[in-house]
């Protein structure tokens, strides 16, 4: 029979009895550390999510309480503004309805009341009337460009080159 040749890895690294259990233990330890890290990250995320959810529930409860309190106040204000309630409170304080025979007017000599006069509506004339067309604007831009080019070429000594 043919003799079995050792593989290249067996020739380069001779087998050592302690290598296989150590490698297995290292792999198990590495997997365990990665699992602990993933578990810790999951736990942190779950805690943050639960905390945020609880805060949202508290805020919603506070909002509902404040809405109920506002509605109660609105109902109380409406009840106190009721005309029959106001008349009853006024009569309890000693006020009575006034008829035309009990009204007294006080005349002050020299007093000229300022009467409200309607404010005249003044439509302002526009200070600038925009009547330029696109063709006129484009022609003006073209003429400006031609004049600048001619000034740059030196044909027109009267038109200075504009500075940016």
HELIX and SHEET records of a PDB file:
HELIX    1   1 UNK A    8  UNK A   12  1                                   5    
HELIX    2   2 UNK A   19  UNK A   81  1                                  63    
HELIX    3   3 UNK A   83  UNK A   92  1                                  10    
HELIX    4   4 UNK A  100  UNK A  102  5                                   3    
HELIX    5   5 UNK A  134  UNK A  153  1                                  20    
END                                                                             
